[in-house]
């Protein structure tokens, strides 16, 4: 019969092996995911910058139309 100490040692060994396998798989799987996420974040940043530029341009146009007296020509968004 296996005693309690041997059983705990065996369990600890199995847990260590499983942890190492999990982390190796995580590393291998993340190698393909990370470039995708990086590209997605870069695209999102570019979209936010483009939205900011478009917003500033729209504000400038509204300001110019308001100064020229054509307030009714611009609809509020």
N, C-alpha and C positions, 0 to 999 in steps of 0.2 A: 504494500500500500504506500502511495506517495504521501510524504508528510506535508504539513502545512507550509513550511519554509520553502521546500522545493516547488510547491505549487505557486507560491507568490513569485519566486524567481522566474519560473517559466512564464507566468502571466506578464511580468515586467519585460521579459525578452520579446514576447509577442507584440506587446504594446509599442515597444521601441521600433520593431520592424515595420509595423503598420504605419506609424508616424512617418518614418523615413520614406516609405512608399507613397504616402499621401503627398508629402512635400515635393517629392520628385515629380509626381504626376501634375501637381499644381504648377511647378516650374515649366514643365513641358507644354502644358495647355496654355499657360499665360504667354508663351513665346509668340503664339499666333494671334492672341487677342490684343496684346498691348499696342502693336502698330495700328490696328483698326481703331482702338479707342483714341489714340493720339491723333489720328487723322480726323476722327469725328470731332474732337475738341478743337482742333485747328479750324475746321470748317465752321463750327459754331461761333468761334471768336471772330472770324471774318464776317459772318452774317451779322453779328452784333455791331461790328464797326461800320458795316454798310448801312445798317438801320440808323445808327447815330448820324452818319453823314446825310442820309435822306431826311432825317428829322430836322437837322440844322438848315438844310436847303429849303424845306417846306416853311420853316419859321421865318427865314429870310424873305421868301416870297410873300408870306402873309404880312410881314412888317412893311414891305415896300408897297403892297396894295393898300394897306391901311393908311399909310402916309400920303398916298396919291388920291385918297378919297374914294376908292372903289371898295369900301367895306362890304357892301352887299354882294360883290362878285365872288367872295370867298365864303364857302360853307365850312362851318366848324366840323371837325372830325370828332 
